[in-house]
Amino acid sequence: MSPELIGILTVAAVALTAVLSLTGAWSNKSRALRILMVASAAVALISAVVSASNATRASQRARLSEERELKAEAASASATSQLADLQSALKARTDEAGSLSGIIGGLANQGLKQATGGDSFPVIDVGGDGATEGVIGILTTKGVNPLFNVDVRVVDADALAAALRSGDYSVAVQKQTEQKFSFPFLNKGSYARPLFTTGPVKSKKLNIFSSARNGDFTELALIRRVPQGWTTATIVSASYADKRVGIVYEHVDDSFPPAVLKADTDWQGLHALRKIWVPVL
């Protein structure tokens, strides 16, 4: 029964009772009619009470439903916030792992360079020998890492060219034009003992071939006597084990004649290679 209908019945029952009471008809009616009227009023009252109770329960259900929706929204917001926090923490751990991986990779690369020699390379520094008026050669290591298993072959290019011009070239003559040296270990920046000296000369050209654990190296050293003393020009190319090839070292004294370098095909050939930057102590 709808609340509107209950209200209409209740008002009608009350109005009828009032009319009968005022007109005196109430006392004249039969007992059955009075009972019927009272029952109708009671039904209307009970229906009103039931309707009010139903309305109260409906209101309570609506309020509970709203509370559940609010709780569900709060739980969803909390879950979203927790997920965002979890994603942020996961990203931080991922970044930290990436940084740690980079550090480990750097340390591994540094250890590998220490074990192989990295970019370091051997150079024979040539200079004048005041005692013999000749040339002296001293082996040095340039770079930030030590070298291992170093083998050096020094070829006197002038003596070799003279032998070839004379036609008297043999294995015996070849051995006379070159010298060989071996070193199991050369520390970075270290100087080995003087490798060789020559007799009195005015100029000398040396082709120097070296190998180490990290690659092969070719050096061309030129030295000449000038009025001011001795002047030198040195160039070194590297062929590293990691496939890089190029010039790693070049030094020319200001007093060295440029025309000599321009006319030397060996120098020009090496000088045309690309340059490789190597940190040198």
KASULJO-V46676 format. One record per residue. N is the residue number from 1. SS is DSSP state (H for helix, E for strand, L for the rest). PSI is psi as a letter, one per 40 degrees, with the letter a starting at -180 (none if undefined). NEAR is the number of other ideal C-beta (glycine too) atoms within 8 Angstrom. Layout:
[[N,SS,PSI,NEAR] [N,SS,PSI,NEAR]]
This chain:
[[1,L,h,5] [2,L,i,5] [3,H,d,7] [4,H,d,6] [5,H,d,8] [6,H,d,13] [7,H,d,9] [8,H,d,8] [9,H,d,12] [10,H,d,13] [11,H,d,8] [12,H,d,9] [13,H,d,12] [14,H,d,9] [15,H,d,8] [16,H,d,9] [17,H,d,11] [18,H,d,8] [19,H,d,9] [20,H,d,11] [21,H,d,8] [22,H,d,6] [23,H,e,7] [24,L,e,7] [25,H,e,8] [26,H,d,10] [27,H,d,5] [28,H,e,5] [29,L,i,9] [30,L,i,5] [31,H,d,6] [32,H,d,6] [33,H,d,8] [34,H,d,10] [35,H,d,8] [36,H,d,8] [37,H,d,12] [38,H,d,8] [39,H,d,8] [40,H,d,10] [41,H,d,12] [42,H,d,8] [43,H,d,9] [44,H,d,13] [45,H,d,9] [46,H,d,8] [47,H,d,12] [48,H,d,11] [49,H,d,8] [50,H,d,8] [51,H,d,11] [52,H,d,8] [53,H,d,8] [54,H,d,8] [55,H,d,9] [56,H,d,8] [57,H,d,8] [58,H,d,8] [59,H,d,8] [60,H,d,8] [61,H,d,8] [62,H,d,8] [63,H,d,8] [64,H,d,8] [65,H,d,8] [66,H,d,8] [67,H,d,8] [68,H,d,8] [69,H,d,8] [70,H,d,8] [71,H,d,8] [72,H,d,8] [73,H,d,8] [74,H,d,8] [75,H,d,8] [76,H,d,8] [77,H,d,8] [78,H,d,8] [79,H,d,8] [80,H,d,8] [81,H,d,8] [82,H,d,8] [83,H,d,8] [84,H,d,8] [85,H,d,8] [86,H,d,8] [87,H,d,8] [88,H,d,8] [89,H,d,8] [90,H,d,8] [91,H,d,8] [92,H,d,8] [93,H,d,8] [94,H,d,8] [95,H,d,8] [96,H,d,8] [97,H,d,8] [98,H,d,8] [99,H,d,8] [100,H,d,8] [101,H,d,8] [102,H,d,8] [103,H,d,8] [104,H,d,8] [105,H,d,8] [106,H,d,8] [107,H,d,8] [108,H,d,8] [109,H,d,8] [110,H,d,8] [111,H,d,8] [112,H,d,9] [113,H,d,11] [114,H,d,9] [115,H,d,7] [116,H,d,11] [117,L,e,14] [118,L,b,11] [119,L,e,14] [120,L,i,15] [121,E,i,17] [122,E,i,14] [123,E,h,12] [124,E,h,15] [125,E,h,8] [126,E,i,13] [127,E,i,10] [128,E,i,11] [129,E,h,11] [130,L,d,5] [131,L,d,5] [132,L,e,9] [133,L,f,9] [134,E,a,11] [135,E,i,13] [136,E,i,12] [137,E,h,14] [138,E,h,13] [139,E,h,14] [140,E,i,12] [141,E,h,15] [142,E,h,12] [143,L,a,15] [144,L,e,8] [145,L,i,12] [146,L,i,11] [147,E,i,17] [148,E,i,12] [149,E,f,8] [150,E,h,14] [151,E,h,10] [152,E,h,15] [153,E,h,11] [154,E,h,15] [155,E,h,11] [156,E,g,12] [157,H,d,10] [158,H,d,9] [159,H,d,9] [160,H,d,12] [161,H,d,8] [162,H,d,8] [163,H,d,12] [164,H,d,8] [165,H,d,6] [166,H,e,7] [167,L,e,5] [168,L,g,6] [169,L,h,8] [170,L,i,6] [171,H,d,5] [172,H,d,6] [173,H,d,10] [174,H,d,11] [175,H,d,7] [176,H,d,7] [177,L,e,10] [178,E,i,11] [179,E,i,7] [180,E,i,8] [181,E,i,10] [182,E,i,7] [183,E,h,10] [184,E,d,6] [185,E,h,8] [186,E,h,12] [187,L,i,7] [188,L,h,10] [189,L,e,7] [190,L,i,8] [191,E,h,5] [192,E,i,9] [193,E,i,4] [194,E,h,7] [195,E,d,12] [196,E,i,8] [197,E,i,10] [198,L,i,11] [199,L,a,6] [200,L,h,5] [201,L,i,10] [202,L,d,4] [203,E,i,9] [204,E,i,12] [205,E,h,11] [206,E,h,17] [207,E,h,11] [208,E,h,13] [209,E,h,11] [210,E,i,14] [211,E,i,9] [212,E,a,15] [213,L,d,9] [214,L,e,11] [215,E,a,11] [216,E,i,8] [217,E,i,15] [218,E,h,12] [219,E,h,15] [220,E,h,14] [221,E,h,14] [222,E,h,16] [223,E,h,14] [224,E,i,12] [225,E,h,8] [226,E,i,8] [227,L,d,3] [228,L,e,5] [229,E,b,7] [230,E,i,9] [231,E,i,12] [232,E,i,14] [233,E,h,14] [234,E,h,15] [235,E,h,13] [236,E,h,13] [237,E,i,13] [238,E,i,15] [239,E,g,9] [240,E,i,10] [241,L,d,7] [242,L,e,4] [243,L,e,5] [244,L,h,8] [245,E,h,9] [246,E,a,10] [247,E,h,14] [248,E,e,11] [249,E,h,12] [250,E,h,8] [251,E,h,8] [252,E,h,9] [253,L,i,8] [254,L,d,4] [255,L,e,6] [256,L,h,13] [257,L,h,7] [258,H,d,6] [259,H,d,6] [260,H,d,11] [261,H,d,14] [262,H,d,7] [263,H,e,6] [264,L,h,11] [265,H,d,6] [266,H,d,9] [267,H,d,12] [268,H,d,10] [269,H,d,7] [270,H,d,12] [271,H,d,10] [272,L,e,5] [273,L,i,9] [274,L,i,6] [275,E,h,6] [276,L,h,10] [277,L,h,4] [278,L,h,12] [279,L,h,7] [280,L,h,6] [281,L,none,7]]
